[in-house]
Amino acid sequence: MVDYHQFDVVVVGAGGAGLMAALYASKGASTAVLSKLYPSRSHTGTAQGGVGAALGNLEEDHPEWHTYDSVKGSDYLGDQDAIEFMCFEAVQAVYELEHYGLPFSRTPDGKIAQRPFGGHTNNVTGKPVTRACYAADRTGHMILQTLYQQCIKNHVQFFDEYQVLDLIVVNGAAAGVVALRLLTGELHVFHAKSVIFATGGHGRVWEITSNAYAYTGDGLAISLRRGLPAEDPEFFQFHPTGIFKLGILITEGVRGEGGVLINDQGERFMPRYAPTVKDLASRDVVSRSMYLEMREGRGIGGKRFLYLDMRPETVNKYAAIDGRKRPNGQPYSTTAEELLSKLPDIVDFSRTYLGIDPVSQPLPVQPTAHYTMGGIPTNKFGQVVIDEASTVMPGFYAAGEVACVSVHGANRLGTNSLLDLIVFGKHAGLQAAEYARGADFQALPADAADFARQQLDQILNSTGTEKVLDIDHEMKSVMFEDVGVFRTEESMQRALAKLEELKQRHRHIQVRDRGKIFNTEVINIWELGNLLDVATVVTNAALARKESRGGHAREDFPKRDDAGWLKHTLAWMQPGGVRLSYKPVTITKFQPKERVY
Ligand SMILES: Cc1cc2nc3c(=O)[nH]c(=O)nc-3n(C[C@H](O)[C@H](O)[C@H](O)COP(=O)(O)OP(=O)(O)OC[C@H]3O[C@@H](n4cnc5c(N)ncnc54)[C@H](O)[C@@H]3O)c2cc1C
């Protein structure tokens, strides 16, 4: 017996992208949101630093500059039409959030406060520009709460703690999803005219990560299993400043407020790698520089971490050396009180997890797996596109971190993800409702829930002895070591062999709980299967790309190769292995140049 529901639009995921999509869809269609988590527990709620928009509240700024910075930041792999669209929509989108009631931090004259972030520059001087709009260091939390309230007001129907296991496809079009209700263990079919995936990323593939436990790549794995490609899966971002060993994120906002990275010799080393923007170079550049410092023995005490120093005396010393000014022209200097008020959660995390007070002691940090640049291919209206010719799949949409528009290309700039959620979430919602208005419900096959049930039964009937935690740990560690910040042919071959072994072992998993109610063990096993599939696709695409670009750094091919590789990867998961193909990058205004920061 399967429970049945029907809505014009079904949104999977209640993070920033899902809620924005649902809000807009609900203005013209009956809309449901399914989420495996209670909505306000979505990873968007952890976003700290800010959302990028060229409001120019503190100094001169333009959407054109934001566009160029994002193209450059993407290492020229981002599609320039989509990037321009996002950066020009950004200003309106942020004011819209303000009007929904989002409590942004304020400038002294009451405007939305803004801070510098890596890779965002004044295009004339090349210096960092204040573009990240923030609510202290809880910007994502505020976005999530604000959008959730708006959705409730708009009568969006929420199905919390429903784990979507499959996408129903009829005649090549999306027709709904199959979900497991965690409370009862029963399957539910949601019949829909339009389906929007907004399920977030898959950072849990790697050992050290800033990502939530829920970041298991479900949406991408489901669509791969349904024969759709992943775009640019090899591009994954390692954020420079995760707490040593734990991976918990320390926002780039710390460096935006003047914090610097220091090696074992007490040297601020970033000026050697990025003379103009220094500690505020793009994330791929900073993470690689940190690795090189540590490899050359300049990690703190020879270990695999460096210091992030945000003590006011350090900040003020380097602000004076850099000639940094406040927007009013006064020399920049800060105090412990100011840092506490602008970065309260960071101070809190450091005290809780490290027992360190960051305004009096430096923080031990290392690069941490952070952001999925690739994903389900879409166009700038959120429509999923399924081949080299960008053919639209009717009724299927994706937005947020699960999607690849591609606005982030090979490397995302900080603050551009929250922006991506609100801009493309909105358009996916609008398009999905519009499509639903003109479409009929497709007749569902009698076996609509079968593929989902088979996957669960395979786990529930397993009599093996392999432990989920062992497989999980071995996958994370091989991916972090061998398909991490730096990669080689040899390391990736090793990873692929290991992944194959782990997939075999996953088929012989040990299951202790065969019950129905909140069976988190079975869910964890299913999610681990998703991670293994996604890791295999990531590694195959990375092995094939014989160049270094953005978040994909090959030691055996250290240079970017535009003649050979200025193209998007498309990767299909097929019974015989991963099939790869490529499609062109859209270049409108900016011809690829060498990136200098
Ligand atoms: C620690 C941290 C700090 C960050 N800081 C910033 C920042 O300052 N600025 C910035 O621009 N970006 C930041 N990012 C990135 C940004 O926050 C994320 O990329 C973005 O929030 C993702 O939003 P989303 O809506 O795509 O997914 P999420 O917010 O993760 O939501 C995913 C949703 O999908 C649901 N879901 C997943 N799988 C299933 C399933 N199988 N069935 C049902 N539901 C499912 C989940 O329940 C959840 O509701 C940060 C990321 C992290 C990890």
The ligand as an ORCA input file, in Angstrom:
! r2SCAN-3c Opt
* xyz 0 1
  C      29.280     26.089      6.840
  C      28.876     26.730      5.546
  C      28.910     28.106      5.407
  C      28.545     28.707      4.211
  N      28.579     30.079      4.097
  C      28.160     30.660      2.944
  C      28.101     32.086      2.820
  O      28.398     32.835      3.738
  N      27.698     32.608      1.647
  C      27.334     31.817      0.581
  O      26.961     32.352     -0.459
  N      27.355     30.476      0.684
  C      27.751     29.882      1.837
  N      27.771     28.512      1.931
  C      27.206     27.712      0.839
  C      25.698     27.755      0.905
  O      25.262     27.948      2.224
  C      25.073     26.467      0.380
  O      25.600     26.180     -0.884
  C      23.572     26.648      0.235
  O      23.016     27.088      1.452
  C      22.875     25.387     -0.228
  O      21.500     25.648     -0.235
  P      20.466     24.657     -0.897
  O      19.134     25.277     -0.777
  O      20.954     24.266     -2.245
  O      20.596     23.355      0.010
  P      20.335     23.139      1.605
  O      20.156     24.393      2.329
  O      21.348     22.211      2.085
  O      18.991     22.363      1.594
  C      18.914     21.027      1.108
  C      17.550     20.524      1.431
  O      17.337     19.317      0.733
  C      16.725     18.389      1.585
  N      17.062     17.056      1.089
  C      18.262     16.575      0.708
  N      18.148     15.308      0.289
  C      16.836     14.982      0.393
  C      16.082     13.814      0.138
  N      16.639     12.697     -0.330
  N      14.752     13.842      0.390
  C      14.155     14.950      0.887
  N      14.828     16.082      1.151
  C      16.151     16.094      0.911
  C      17.259     18.698      2.964
  O      16.374     18.244      3.953
  C      17.329     20.225      2.916
  O      16.106     20.778      3.299
  C      28.137     27.903      3.130
  C      28.088     26.526      3.265
  C      28.477     25.939      4.452
  C      28.468     24.446      4.545
*
